[in-house]
Amino acid sequence: MSGSTIRSVTAGAPSVADGPLAPLPPGAEEKHPQDAGGAVPPQPAPRGPAADCTADSAGGLTFDLRLAGSDAGAGGEDAGLLLRRRPDTSGETEEVRLPLTPVQDAEPGTLRAALPSTVRLTEGRWNVFLVLAGREPRRLSPGVNDLRSLVDRVPHENRGWLGVRIPYATKHGNLSVRAWMRWPHAEAGALRMRDGALELGGRLYGGEVSATARLEAWPRRGPAEPVVADAAGTGGDRREFAAVLPFAALAGGRLWDLWLRPAEGAEAVRVARILDDVPDKKRIFTYPAQPVAPDATGAAAVTAKPYYTLNNDLAVRIDRAE
């Protein structure tokens, strides 16, 4: 096998880009079947060896694994590592195959595959397989992940796209890679909740924030007008944005997705947090519910709670107060 990356795509309709005028179906982001509580059939045994993953600051990954026993004799020029994207709603999937080559000055049987930052991975979850001559592909197990370079990552502004890849262990103990591909990208910073509002700051990569920038909260249920708040930055860095979104203005809906519109007439950019080493923030970053719109008795009619979706996009949820 040559040292080049091989990509194949299973035919299917191209996915529709997200946008304020193309909202997700109600609760769509809550129903991701993989690794998120859905019914996923167990992976067949036997499983392949464990792979150690190392990330670099540009977005590349390397996979190191050691073949032992009968696997050692099957390794050779045809040994490879296969990344297969889980099918989307249209049934489309893709495969990227990387060559496995011996690692010098390592234990016998140690092989390495490199996924360069220049190789684009469609946004989604990619299962990782070991491919040996004459054998069916096998899922790899997660080893040691060195993701230090992803913490507080700063993308290069001269890139035409941003690729983020985070390896992780699935609920069944298999190795997968969560991938994002965006540009421009609005990275959420610290969230603060006080005085009945969400205070949000962040940075826009691949563009600048103008004096007319605004934060837009779009209801997920059907077409409607957004709730908007001024998002122009207060400092000298024209990539920074800051907004205060009153929760009371969202009380008429349930799920609200947050977008940054950098300037009047510009395309809106989804606000998300992907520039770190946490693949699933919905499980890790939790925020307390805030009382909203007290009634005549002083009790809150609803509560508001910011959260990260299964895609690490920022949203706000409104619930009836108990």
C-alpha positions, -999 to 999 in steps of 0.1 A, spaced: 0 0 0 13 34 -8 19 61 18 -10 82 7 -44 86 23 -73 68 5 -108 83 8 -141 68 -4 -177 80 -1 -209 60 -1 -233 78 -24 -261 98 -8 -277 132 -9 -255 160 3 -264 172 38 -281 205 42 -260 231 60 -273 244 93 -286 279 94 -311 301 111 -336 296 82 -331 258 83 -338 249 119 -334 213 132 -365 193 137 -378 195 173 -354 176 196 -332 164 168 -300 170 186 -313 152 216 -317 119 197 -282 111 186 -281 72 189 -244 68 192 -228 71 226 -257 92 239 -281 67 255 -297 53 223 -300 16 215 -268 7 199 -261 -30 192 -229 -43 209 -198 -46 187 -189 -81 177 -158 -98 192 -130 -101 188 -118 -65 190 -85 -52 177 -56 -40 198 -55 -7 217 -43 24 199 -26 54 215 -36 88 200 -16 120 200 -31 152 188 -11 182 174 -20 219 176 -28 220 138 -55 194 141 -36 163 131 -37 129 149 -13 100 151 -23 65 161 2 40 176 -6 4 181 13 -29 186 5 -61 168 10 -93 187 3 -130 183 -14 -139 150 -18 -102 141 19 -97 140 23 -121 111 -5 -104 92 10 -70 93 28 -58 62 24 -34 33 -14 -39 33 -18 -31 70 -39 0 75 -61 20 98 -97 27 85 -118 56 97 -155 51 88 -180 79 94 -213 68 110 -241 73 85 -261 105 87 -299 108 83 -295 105 45 -276 72 48 -244 88 35 -211 76 49 -174 80 41 -142 61 46 -106 73 50 -78 47 50 -44 55 64 -13 33 60 3 17 90 41 18 90 67 5 115 78 28 142 116 30 146 132 26 180 100 10 193 90 -25 204 87 -50 175 52 -49 159 46 -13 168 29 5 139 18 41 133 -8 58 112 -9 96 107 -40 116 99 -26 150 87 -44 182 95 -47 188 58 -70 158 53 -107 169 57 -130 148 78 -167 155 74 -183 166 106 -195 137 126 -183 106 145 -158 83 129 -153 47 140 -117 34 139 -108 0 125 -77 -21 120 -73 -36 85 -50 -66 80 -46 -86 48 -71 -114 45 -91 -104 76 -122 -84 83 -117 -49 97 -119 -49 135 -127 -20 158 -97 -7 178 -97 -2 215 -88 32 231 -53 34 245 -36 65 260 -47 98 245 -23 127 246 -45 157 239 -26 184 256 -21 204 224 -58 208 220 -63 227 253 -68 264 244 -60 257 208 -57 288 186 -65 281 149 -44 297 122 -63 326 106 -48 319 72 -66 286 69 -97 283 47 -114 258 71 -111 246 107 -108 209 114 -111 196 149 -107 159 158 -109 145 193 -104 107 199 -126 92 226 -139 59 240 -175 49 231 -199 35 256 -190 0 243 -152 5 248 -143 12 212 -121 39 197 -139 67 178 -130 102 166 -154 132 169 -147 156 140 -159 191 133 -152 211 101 -162 248 102 -152 282 90 -158 308 101 -162 296 137 -176 314 168 -160 299 199 -179 304 231 -159 316 261 -170 318 297 -207 318 305 -222 338 333 -258 340 345 -269 369 366 -297 394 368 -319 371 347 -296 370 317 -269 350 300 -236 369 297 -216 353 269 -182 362 255 -162 345 228 -140 349 197 -148 347 160 -122 329 138 -122 335 101 -138 369 103 -142 401 122 -169 414 145 -184 447 135 -202 474 154 -235 459 142 -228 424 153 -255 407 172 -262 374 190 -293 357 177 -314 330 196 -334 310 171 -363 288 183 -358 252 172 -395 246 166 -403 259 131 -396 293 115 -399 323 137 -382 356 144 -350 354 166 -344 371 199 -314 394 193 -289 411 215 -260 434 207 -227 414 204 -201 440 194 -169 436 212 -158 461 238 -120 457 233 -96 465 205 -96 429 191 -122 428 163 -124 391 167 -139 393 202 -177 394 208 -198 399 239 -235 398 245 -261 398 273 -292 378 264 -322 383 288 -339 350 296 -373 366 299 -372 372 261 -370 334 256 -399 325 279 -422 319 249 -402 290 235 -385 259 247 -352 252 229 -332 281 215 -300 278 194 -275 306 196 -259 322 165 -235 351 160 -242 374 131 -208 393 127 -223 422 108 -256 433 93 -263 413 62 -235 387 70 -241 350 73 -248 338 109 -223 315 125 -233 288 150 -219 295 185 -201 264 198 -172 253 219 -149 229 202 -113 242 207 -104 219 236 -101 182 245 -137 175 255 -156 157 228 -190 156 245 -196 187 266 -233 180 272 -223 154 298 -195 175 314 -205 211 314 -238 216 333 -253 249 344 -280 255 370 -315 265 359 -324 301 364 -358 314 374 -375 336 348 -405 358 347 -420 357 383 -458 356 385 -480 376 409 -471 353 438 -434 359 432 -428 323 419 -410 318 387 -432 308 358 -404 291 339 -367 284 343 -339 289 318 -308 268 314 -279 271 289 -264 239 277 -242 224 250 -258 201 225 -245 167 214 -226 187 187 -211 210 213 -232 239 200 -245 264 226 -283 265 233 -308 275 259 -336 254 273 -368 268 288 -388 246 312 -419 252 334 -409 259 370 -419 231 394 
